Amino acid sequence: MNKTAVVILNWNGKHFLQQFLPALAEHTSLPGVTLVVADNGSTDGSQAFLQQAYPQIRQLVFDKNYGFAGGYNRALLQVDADYYVLLNSDVEVTANWLQPLKAALDNHPEVAVCMPKIRSFDRRTAFEYAGAAGGFIDKYGFPFCRGRILNCIEEDSGQYDAPRRIFWASGACMMIRAAVFHRLGGFDEDFFAHMEEIDLCWRIQQLGYSVMCLPQAVVYHVGGGTLPNETPLKLYLNYRNNLYMLYKNLPRRKRSALLAARLVLDGLSAGVYCLRGKFAFFAAVWKAHLHFWKRRKNLRAKRLPQCNHPVTGIYPASIVLGFYLSKKKRTFGELGTMC
């Protein structure tokens, strides 16, 4: 058995494999580390390319696109390792990117998940939207990062180079203990794509483990490689999956009030889209809520028994209101003490 398996879930990403596999192969040639590409029903020639150019890389081929959650669940059931690294096909790794992550899990049994610092591939000195230097959520469940609040993305000047405990690690590049992943049954496939890693990290914390960001490890992420940003589908998945996550993981005493608040906040958001003439986005928000309410019974059955383990990384106020009402709350460093 290999100690570590780096697993790329690919869907029609042949151009990314051609671009980023050379650096990955170079910087991941370490004892006890294996590379795996799981193909989610690609039709762009990805499978043939891998067989010809990288026959040494193990390939798992699925009959269709099972999404991020379903694809990884199926792939990791077939991969025997102590640690999994989930890596997007549109990520460029750097020298020594893997060693700090592996060392964190080797030396700290309480850590179940860790991630590197994620910079933008196109803006090399800036953080990348999907992860930056570690993820958090606010009291209403809205995700943000060290280095990125809403669409305000900071330049990386070393301000977040200290390793620290976070709420969630980015699915673009995260290392996780295989035993913990399988204990929780992997990702929730109802999510299909987006926020399933936040849900998983929340459940992992409920088991008593911690999630870390190790900024001495650095990767570069293209972002939006498989599903472009600012589309009604992505908006729908983000709103729906965020509600799924809250309903599954919030303590009962907080759940009803918070969901009522989200109904108001999301309604205001939908109204803004309508006023701007973005009617497909308006419909996506309400479709997300409609599907959430229809799925509550199924989600209720997935709740973990509530435990006393503390959860770290929930900001005790609204990121959205703070961002728009105060010019001093647009970077992580301006937020003050985190919970």
Buried (B, 14 or more C-beta within 10 A) or exposed (E): EBBBBBBBBBBBBBBBBEBBBEBBBEBBEEEEBBBBBBBBBBEBEBBEBBEEEBEEBBBBBBEEBBBBBBBBBBBBEEBEBBBBBBBBBBBBBBEEBBBBBBBBBEEEEEBBBBBBBBBBBEEEEBBBBBBBBBBBBBBBBBBBBBBBBBEEBBEBEEBBEEBBBBBBBBBBBBBBBBEBBEEBEBBBBBBBBBBBBBBBBBBBBBEEBBBBBBBBBBBBBBBBBBEEEEBBEBBBBBBBBBBBBBBBBBEEEEBEEBBEBBEEBBEEBBEEBBEEEBEEBBBBBBBBBEBBEEBEEEBEEBBEEEEEEEBBBBBEBBBBEBBEEEEEBBBBEEBEEBE
